[in-house]
């Protein structure tokens, strides 16, 4: 397995979303726009090569069903 170097700022954003349960609340806590937070999650998902959050119609449903990705990080 190749070690991955993940951007800590992107990880902080993911944690803020998980803690708050929404992109908009996380954005407010981080002092960023909601679109900037969405872009950061997209970049992190691209780095790990799979979705990390389950989203439907603009709503956050939580982490993806697959728990394999967390053990690989």
Secondary structure, 3 states (H helix, E strand, C coil): CCCCCCCHHHHHHHHHHHHHCCHHHHHHHHCCCHHHHHHHHHHHHHHHCCCCEEEECCEEEEECCCCHHHHHC
